Amino acid sequence: MSTITAFQQEDFDVFAIDGLDQRMEAIKGIIRPKLEALGQHFAPALSVATGSEMFFHVAKHARRTVNPPVDTWVAWAADKRGYKKHPHFQVGLWGTHLFVWYAVIYEAPAKEEISRALHAHLDDILAIVPDDFHWSPDHTKPDSAPQSTLGKEGVKKLVDRLAEVKKAELLCGITIDRHDPVLADKDALLARLEAAFSVLTKLYNLSLSRA
């Protein structure tokens, strides 16, 4: 099993490297081993919390031919072949921050069913998810909004949009600024990720429950 290591500023600096090949080489050499280790580490706990065997998938960025990746991640899903068609979990980096998400992205065919389940459990979600957790409608953009800002109506709009808009997405989780000292402390970081997953696995289970 790969050894968990903390994140350093050089990990985030990778996204300032010019050129597809050069940046991909740095992602593969510097960041990917850390994501692989997190994938192995959290797969068993996520499997227990969700009741489904979780497999991890590290982003390969294989379709890119010109533009270098602006972020990278490891994802966990209950499918050995891939994660994009399923609700899943992600941990990854932008140049500005680390993110931990529960995610339903546009490739997921069950978005309408997931939206209905989340809508039916909206009050439960607001009780489970802390106000400082963030929500996002688009995994390709670094921006997100805290639940304290969105309020019930804002969260409801994101949940409903998942069913109403073909390309809609829904992400919920935490972001950690690249300069936050917790990222450089392996034990503290793992504790922060575990705390986030304890919330996000509950959200995952609600999203698959019958509305």
PyMOL commands that set and color helices and strands:
alter all, ss='L'
color gray80, all
select helices_A, chain A and resi 9-16+20-50+111-120+122-128+147-164+181-184+186-207
alter helices_A, ss='H'
color red, helices_A
select strands_A, chain A and resi 55-58+71-77+88-94+97-104+134-136+145-146+170-177
alter strands_A, ss='S'
color yellow, strands_A
deselect
rebuild
show_as cartoon
